[in-house]
Amino acid sequence: MSMHLKRKIAFALLMGVVTTGIISFVLLALNVGFSEEFALKWLRSWVVGYVIVIPAILLIGPWLQALVERVVQ
């Protein structure tokens, strides 16, 4: 596996953790509010979001990057 591919995968994994964590926290807080069960619900939502977003980043990301390159040039 090339170093370039390893970097892309590492970036996708880390970006997925950060973005799904922030988004799941904010949306849960806005829609449900804070309660005694908030942390457990947030972690569950975070995991579900992460499992969905990582394949999306890895599969759709390269296509979007190529599209942006074509539009910008």
Residue, then its C-alpha position, 0 to 999 in steps of 0.5 A: m500500500s502506498m504512503h499516499l493511500k495510507r495518508k488518505i485513509a488515515f485522514a478519512l478515519l480522523m475526519g470521520v471521528v471529528t465530524t460525526g462527533i460534532i454533528s451527532f452531539v449538536l443535533l442530539a442536543l438540539n433535538v432531544g436536549f440534555s438528560e441523564e441518558f445524553a452521553l449514551k445516546w450521543l455515543r450510539s449516534w456517533v458510532v452509527g454516523y461513523v459507520i455510515v460516513i467512513p465508506a462515504i468518504l472513502l468511496i465518494g471522496p475521490w469522485l468529488q475531488a476529481l469533480v472539483e479539480r475539473v471545475v477549478q481548472 
